[in-house]
Amino acid sequence: MTAPVKLAVMGAGLIGKRHVEHIIAEPSAELFAIVDPSDIGRDLAVEHGVKWFPSFADMVKADKPEGVIISTPNQVHVVNGLEAIAAGVPALVEKPLAIDVSEARKLVDAADKAGVPLLTGHHRRHNPMIQMAKETIESGRLGKIVSVHGVCWFRKPDDYFDVEWRRKTGAGPVFLNLIHDVDLLRYLCGDVVSVQAQESSAIRGNDVEDTAVILLRFANGVLGTVNVSDAIVAPWSWELTTGENPVYPRTGETCYFIGGTHGSLTVPYLDLWHN
C-alpha cells in the first residue's frame, strides 16, 4: 500500500474547515499542516494535532507537503497559487481560480511552465447524478439540445458579510456560487462562446453584486440562461435541491432544466419529459 498523501490547507474559513474534515476522513490522505495567520487557524491546527504556520513561506522553510489546498479569500488565490508553484507544490485552488481572466491565465501559464499540477475546485462534475445527466444527453434521448436554464437563488444571512473580503469585488455569488452552475452547464452542453449579463447590488449596496442574470450562447448553438441571487429566500439552487451539503435543507425542487427536440430533463432529480 502507498503512504497517505500529505496535504496542507491554506485558509481556515468555512471552506478550509470542510477541506480539513474531508482530509481527516479520507484514509489515503493525511493532514500535514494548516496555514492561516489568524488565531482561528492556529486553534484549528491545535484541535487536530497538526503543524500550524502563519504563511506558506514559513511552512516551506520548515518542510514541504505533497500538495496544498488553497481556500483563502478569492482575491489572493493567484498570489497563493504562485507561491505553491514556485515551491514546486501541487495545488488545488478553490474556485474561482482568479477574479479575472488575465490573472487566471497568469497562474495557469506559471503552472504549465513549471510543470506543477494545478487544479480548481469544480468537484460537482464528478457527482454520479451529473454523470447520469450527461449519459442521458449523449444517448440522444433528448434529441438535439435547444436551450438550458439554471437558477441559484438563496439568502445568505446578514452576518455572513461581517467578513470584509466578502463585500469586495470578486466575492459575490457569481464567483462563489454560480461558477459551479456555469461549469456544470459547460460540462453538459459544451463550451460557451458568448456572454451577456446584468448585475445589481441594490439589496445590500456592497461593492460586489448580490444578483445577476446572464445569457449564454454555446459553441453548438444551444442558448442558456442562468439567474443567481444570494438575497432571495427560495428553494431553487444546487445547495437546496441536491442534499450534497447537510447544512442546507433538501427542498425536493429543481435547479436546472435542459430542453431538447425529443424531450427535457430536470436536475437533480433527472425527470425526463417527452411526448
C-alpha positions as CSV (number, residue, x, y, z in Angstrom):
1,M,0.0,0.0,0.0
2,T,1.2,3.5,-0.7
3,A,1.5,6.0,2.1
4,P,-1.2,8.6,2.5
5,V,-0.6,11.8,0.6
6,K,0.3,14.7,2.9
7,L,-1.9,17.8,2.2
8,A,-1.7,21.2,3.7
9,V,-4.7,23.5,3.8
10,M,-4.3,27.3,3.4
11,G,-7.1,29.3,4.8
12,A,-9.2,28.3,7.9
13,G,-12.5,29.8,6.9
14,L,-15.8,28.0,6.1
15,I,-14.4,26.1,3.1
16,G,-11.0,25.5,4.6
17,K,-12.5,23.8,7.6
18,R,-14.5,21.5,5.2
19,H,-11.4,20.5,3.4
20,V,-9.7,19.7,6.7
21,E,-12.7,17.5,7.7
22,H,-12.6,15.6,4.3
23,I,-8.8,15.1,4.5
24,I,-9.1,13.7,8.0
25,A,-11.9,11.3,6.9
26,E,-10.0,10.1,3.9
27,P,-7.7,7.1,4.6
28,S,-5.5,7.9,1.5
29,A,-4.8,11.5,2.8
30,E,-3.1,12.9,5.8
31,L,-3.5,16.5,7.1
32,F,0.1,17.9,7.1
33,A,-0.5,21.4,8.3
34,I,-2.8,24.4,8.4
35,V,-1.6,27.7,7.0
36,D,-3.5,30.8,8.3
37,P,-2.2,33.8,10.2
38,S,-5.3,34.1,12.4
39,D,-5.9,32.7,15.9
40,I,-8.7,30.6,14.3
41,G,-6.1,28.9,12.1
42,R,-3.8,28.2,14.9
43,D,-6.6,26.8,17.1
44,L,-7.8,24.6,14.3
45,A,-4.3,23.1,14.0
46,V,-4.1,22.5,17.7
47,E,-7.5,20.9,17.6
48,H,-6.4,18.4,15.0
49,G,-2.8,17.9,16.4
50,V,-1.0,19.2,13.2
51,K,1.5,21.9,12.5
52,W,0.4,25.5,12.1
53,F,2.1,28.2,10.1
54,P,1.1,31.8,9.6
55,S,2.3,31.8,6.0
56,F,3.1,29.5,3.1
57,A,6.7,30.7,3.2
58,D,7.0,29.8,6.9
59,M,5.8,26.3,6.1
60,V,8.1,25.5,3.2
61,K,11.1,26.8,5.3
62,A,10.3,24.0,7.7
63,D,9.0,21.3,5.4
64,K,7.0,20.8,2.3
65,P,3.7,19.0,1.9
66,E,3.0,16.8,-1.1
67,G,0.1,19.1,-2.0
68,V,-1.8,22.1,-0.8
69,I,-5.4,23.1,-0.9
70,I,-5.8,26.9,-1.2
71,S,-9.1,28.0,0.4
72,T,-8.1,31.6,1.2
73,P,-10.2,34.7,0.2
74,N,-10.8,34.9,-3.6
75,Q,-8.7,38.0,-4.0
76,V,-5.5,36.2,-3.0
77,H,-5.9,32.9,-4.8
78,V,-3.5,33.9,-7.6
79,V,-0.8,35.1,-5.1
80,N,-1.1,31.9,-3.0
81,G,-1.2,29.7,-6.1
82,L,2.0,31.3,-7.5
83,E,3.7,30.7,-4.1
84,A,2.8,27.0,-4.3
85,I,4.0,26.8,-7.9
86,A,7.3,28.5,-7.1
87,A,7.9,25.9,-4.3
88,G,7.0,23.0,-6.6
89,V,4.0,22.0,-4.5
90,P,0.9,20.8,-6.5
91,A,-2.1,22.9,-5.6
92,L,-5.9,22.7,-5.7
93,V,-7.1,26.2,-5.8
94,E,-10.7,26.7,-4.6
95,K,-13.0,28.4,-7.2
96,P,-12.7,30.9,-8.5
97,L,-9.2,30.3,-9.8
98,A,-8.9,34.1,-10.0
99,I,-11.2,37.1,-10.1
100,D,-10.4,38.0,-13.7
101,V,-9.3,36.1,-16.8
102,S,-5.8,37.6,-17.2
103,E,-4.8,36.7,-13.6
104,A,-6.2,33.2,-14.1
105,R,-4.1,32.8,-17.3
106,K,-1.0,34.0,-15.4
107,L,-1.5,31.3,-12.8
108,V,-2.2,28.5,-15.4
109,D,0.8,29.6,-17.5
110,A,3.1,29.6,-14.5
111,A,2.0,26.1,-13.5
112,D,2.4,24.8,-17.1
113,K,5.9,26.3,-17.4
114,A,7.0,24.9,-14.0
115,G,5.3,21.5,-14.6
116,V,3.5,21.7,-11.3
117,P,0.0,20.2,-11.2
118,L,-2.8,22.7,-10.7
119,L,-6.5,22.0,-10.1
120,T,-9.5,24.1,-9.2
121,G,-12.5,23.1,-7.1
122,H,-15.1,22.1,-9.7
123,H,-16.0,18.8,-7.9
124,R,-19.6,18.7,-8.9
125,R,-18.8,17.3,-12.3
126,H,-17.9,14.0,-10.5
127,N,-21.3,13.7,-8.8
128,P,-22.9,10.4,-10.1
129,M,-26.2,12.3,-10.8
130,I,-24.3,14.7,-13.1
131,Q,-22.7,11.7,-14.8
132,M,-26.2,10.2,-15.4
133,A,-27.5,13.5,-16.8
134,K,-24.5,13.6,-19.2
135,E,-25.2,10.0,-20.3
136,T,-28.9,10.8,-20.9
137,I,-27.9,13.8,-23.1
138,E,-25.3,11.9,-25.0
139,S,-27.6,8.9,-25.6
140,G,-29.8,11.1,-27.8
141,R,-33.0,10.7,-25.6
142,L,-33.5,14.4,-25.6
143,G,-32.8,14.8,-29.3
144,K,-30.9,18.0,-30.2
145,I,-30.4,20.2,-27.1
146,V,-32.0,23.6,-27.8
147,S,-31.9,25.6,-24.5
148,V,-30.9,25.2,-20.8
149,H,-31.8,27.2,-17.7
150,G,-30.1,27.2,-14.3
151,V,-31.3,29.0,-11.2
152,C,-29.3,29.6,-8.0
153,W,-31.4,31.6,-5.5
154,F,-30.9,31.5,-1.8
155,R,-30.4,34.1,1.0
156,K,-27.1,34.5,2.9
157,P,-27.5,35.7,6.5
158,D,-26.5,39.3,7.1
159,D,-23.7,38.4,9.4
160,Y,-22.0,36.4,6.6
161,F,-20.9,39.8,5.3
162,D,-19.3,40.8,8.5
163,V,-16.1,39.5,6.9
164,E,-14.7,42.3,4.8
165,W,-13.5,40.4,1.8
166,R,-17.0,39.0,1.2
167,R,-18.2,42.6,0.5
168,K,-15.5,43.3,-2.1
169,T,-15.2,42.7,-5.8
170,G,-14.6,39.1,-6.7
171,A,-16.6,37.7,-3.7
172,G,-20.2,37.9,-5.0
173,P,-22.5,35.0,-5.8
174,V,-21.3,34.8,-9.4
175,F,-17.8,33.7,-8.4
176,L,-18.7,32.0,-5.1
177,N,-21.8,30.1,-6.2
178,L,-22.9,30.4,-9.8
179,I,-19.4,29.5,-11.1
180,H,-20.3,25.9,-10.2
181,D,-23.6,26.0,-12.1
182,V,-21.9,27.5,-15.2
183,D,-19.2,24.9,-15.0
184,L,-21.8,22.1,-14.9
185,L,-23.8,23.6,-17.9
186,R,-20.5,23.7,-19.8
187,Y,-19.8,20.1,-18.9
188,L,-23.3,19.1,-20.1
189,C,-23.6,21.3,-23.2
190,G,-20.1,22.3,-24.3
191,D,-18.1,25.5,-24.4
192,V,-19.6,29.0,-24.1
193,V,-18.7,31.4,-26.9
194,S,-20.8,34.5,-25.9
195,V,-22.0,36.0,-22.7
196,Q,-24.3,38.9,-21.9
197,A,-25.3,39.9,-18.4
198,Q,-26.8,42.4,-16.0
199,E,-26.0,42.6,-12.3
200,S,-27.2,44.5,-9.3
201,S,-26.1,45.3,-5.7
202,A,-29.4,47.1,-4.9
203,I,-30.3,45.0,-1.9
204,R,-27.1,45.2,0.2
205,G,-25.2,48.0,-1.6
206,N,-21.9,46.3,-1.3
207,D,-19.0,46.7,-3.9
208,V,-20.0,43.3,-5.2
209,E,-23.2,42.1,-6.8
210,D,-25.9,40.3,-4.9
211,T,-28.0,39.4,-8.0
212,A,-27.1,38.7,-11.7
213,V,-28.9,37.5,-14.8
214,I,-26.8,36.0,-17.6
215,L,-27.4,34.9,-21.2
216,L,-25.1,32.2,-22.7
217,R,-24.5,31.0,-26.2
218,F,-22.8,27.7,-26.5
219,A,-20.5,26.7,-29.4
220,N,-23.0,24.1,-30.6
221,G,-25.8,26.7,-30.8
222,V,-27.5,25.9,-27.5
223,L,-28.8,29.0,-25.7
224,G,-28.8,29.3,-22.0
225,T,-30.0,31.5,-19.1
226,V,-28.7,31.5,-15.6
227,N,-30.0,33.5,-12.7
228,V,-28.3,34.0,-9.3
229,S,-29.0,35.9,-6.2
230,D,-27.8,35.5,-2.6
231,A,-30.6,37.9,-1.4
232,I,-33.7,35.8,-2.2
233,V,-35.5,33.3,0.1
234,A,-36.2,30.5,-2.3
235,P,-35.9,26.6,-2.7
236,W,-34.2,26.6,-6.2
237,S,-30.4,26.1,-6.0
238,W,-28.0,23.3,-6.2
239,E,-27.4,23.5,-2.4
240,L,-31.1,23.3,-1.6
241,T,-32.1,20.7,-4.2
242,T,-29.3,18.0,-4.2
243,G,-28.7,17.3,-0.5
244,E,-24.9,17.4,-1.2
245,N,-24.3,19.6,1.8
246,P,-26.2,18.7,5.0
247,V,-26.0,22.3,6.2
248,Y,-28.8,23.0,3.7
249,P,-32.3,21.5,3.9
250,R,-33.3,19.5,0.9
251,T,-36.3,21.0,-0.8
252,G,-37.2,18.5,-3.5
253,E,-37.2,21.2,-6.1
254,T,-35.2,21.6,-9.4
255,C,-32.2,23.8,-10.2
256,Y,-31.6,23.1,-13.9
257,F,-33.8,22.5,-16.9
258,I,-32.3,21.0,-20.1
259,G,-34.5,21.1,-23.2
260,G,-34.2,19.2,-26.4
261,T,-36.2,18.4,-29.5
262,H,-37.3,15.0,-28.2
263,G,-37.6,15.7,-24.5
264,S,-36.4,17.7,-21.5
265,L,-34.5,16.8,-18.4
266,T,-34.5,18.2,-14.8
267,V,-31.6,18.3,-12.4
268,P,-31.1,17.0,-9.8
269,Y,-34.0,14.5,-10.0
270,L,-33.4,13.6,-13.7
271,D,-37.1,13.7,-14.5
272,L,-37.4,13.0,-18.3
273,W,-40.3,14.7,-20.0
274,H,-41.2,13.6,-23.5
275,N,-44.2,13.2,-25.9
